[in-house]
Amino acid sequence: MRLWLSIGALYGFLGVAFGAFGAHALRARLSPDLLAVWKTAVEYQFYHAGALLLIGLWLRAQQSPALQVAGVCFALGVLLFSGSLYALALSGVRGLGAVTPLGGLLFLVGWLALFVAALRSA
């Protein structure tokens, strides 16, 4: 429970920092396409920071292996999905985009795990 709350809060903090960095420091340095990539990374990081906070709170009321799976998938998904998009935006190396779908797949598995946890909840 504490792990997911901590990671969710950290990802939320970093999302604000990266969002501000993109809006202020990168606006003049990145092309509109790469700035859009940066924005997508920030958005998905925020969505899943919130989901991790939800998982941490849910685990206070009910222990569930499916919630743990969702937490792992979301935490790793942010690293792979958003991380690869941040790296792509900063470097311009399009090959980094090959990692992004793996993070997206982890997000999908995480949401399915939440669905299973909801079905099994008391």
C-alpha positions as CSV (number, residue, x, y, z in Angstrom):
1,M,0.0,0.0,0.0
2,R,2.7,2.5,1.0
3,L,4.8,1.6,-2.1
4,W,2.0,2.5,-4.5
5,L,1.1,5.7,-2.7
6,S,4.8,6.7,-2.7
7,I,5.3,6.0,-6.3
8,G,2.1,7.6,-7.3
9,A,3.0,10.8,-5.4
10,L,6.5,10.8,-6.9
11,Y,5.1,10.3,-10.4
12,G,2.6,13.1,-9.7
13,F,5.4,15.5,-8.5
14,L,7.6,14.6,-11.5
15,G,4.6,15.1,-13.8
16,V,4.2,18.6,-12.6
17,A,7.9,19.3,-12.9
18,F,8.2,17.8,-16.4
19,G,5.0,19.5,-17.6
20,A,6.4,22.9,-16.4
21,F,9.8,22.1,-18.0
22,G,8.1,21.3,-21.3
23,A,5.9,24.3,-21.3
24,H,8.6,26.8,-20.4
25,A,12.1,25.5,-21.1
26,L,11.4,23.2,-24.1
27,R,8.8,25.3,-26.0
28,A,11.4,27.2,-27.9
29,R,13.8,24.3,-28.3
30,L,11.5,21.5,-29.6
31,S,9.5,21.2,-32.8
32,P,5.8,21.2,-32.3
33,D,5.7,17.5,-33.1
34,L,8.3,16.7,-30.4
35,L,6.6,19.0,-27.9
36,A,3.4,17.0,-28.5
37,V,5.3,13.8,-27.7
38,W,6.5,15.4,-24.5
39,K,2.9,16.5,-23.6
40,T,1.6,12.9,-24.3
41,A,4.3,11.5,-21.9
42,V,3.3,14.0,-19.2
43,E,-0.5,13.2,-19.6
44,Y,0.0,9.4,-19.4
45,Q,2.3,9.8,-16.4
46,F,-0.4,11.8,-14.6
47,Y,-3.2,9.4,-15.4
48,H,-1.2,6.5,-14.0
49,A,0.1,8.5,-11.0
50,G,-3.5,8.9,-10.0
51,A,-4.2,5.3,-10.7
52,L,-1.3,4.3,-8.4
53,L,-2.7,6.5,-5.6
54,L,-6.1,4.8,-6.1
55,I,-4.5,1.4,-5.8
56,G,-2.6,2.4,-2.6
57,L,-5.9,3.6,-1.1
58,W,-7.8,0.6,-2.2
59,L,-5.2,-1.7,-0.7
60,R,-6.0,-0.1,2.7
61,A,-9.5,-1.6,2.6
62,Q,-8.7,-4.8,0.8
63,Q,-5.7,-6.9,0.0
64,S,-5.7,-8.2,-3.6
65,P,-3.1,-9.8,-5.8
66,A,-4.8,-8.2,-8.8
67,L,-4.2,-4.7,-7.3
68,Q,-0.5,-5.6,-6.8
69,V,-0.3,-6.6,-10.4
70,A,-2.0,-3.4,-11.5
71,G,0.5,-1.4,-9.4
72,V,3.5,-3.1,-10.9
73,C,2.1,-2.7,-14.4
74,F,1.4,1.0,-14.0
75,A,4.7,1.8,-12.3
76,L,6.7,0.0,-15.0
77,G,4.4,1.3,-17.7
78,V,5.2,4.9,-16.8
79,L,8.9,4.2,-17.0
80,L,8.7,2.5,-20.4
81,F,5.9,4.6,-22.0
82,S,6.5,8.1,-20.7
83,G,10.2,7.5,-20.2
84,S,10.7,6.5,-23.8
85,L,8.7,9.5,-25.0
86,Y,10.7,11.9,-22.9
87,A,13.9,10.4,-24.3
88,L,12.6,10.6,-27.8
89,A,11.5,14.2,-27.4
90,L,14.9,15.3,-26.0
91,S,17.1,13.3,-28.3
92,G,15.0,13.1,-31.5
93,V,16.0,9.5,-31.9
94,R,12.9,7.9,-33.3
95,G,14.1,4.4,-32.5
96,L,13.3,5.1,-28.8
97,G,9.6,5.0,-29.8
98,A,9.9,1.2,-30.2
99,V,9.9,0.9,-26.4
100,T,6.7,3.0,-26.0
101,P,4.2,0.2,-27.0
102,L,5.6,-2.1,-24.3
103,G,4.7,0.6,-21.7
104,G,1.3,0.9,-23.4
105,L,0.8,-2.9,-23.1
106,L,1.7,-2.7,-19.4
107,F,-0.9,0.0,-19.0
108,L,-3.6,-2.2,-20.6
109,V,-2.7,-5.2,-18.4
110,G,-2.8,-2.9,-15.4
111,W,-6.3,-1.7,-16.2
112,L,-7.5,-5.2,-16.8
113,A,-6.0,-6.2,-13.4
114,L,-8.0,-3.3,-11.8
115,F,-11.1,-4.7,-13.5
116,V,-10.5,-8.1,-12.1
117,A,-9.9,-6.6,-8.6
118,A,-13.2,-4.7,-8.9
119,L,-15.0,-7.9,-9.9
120,R,-13.5,-9.8,-6.9
121,S,-14.0,-7.0,-4.4
122,A,-16.2,-7.7,-1.4
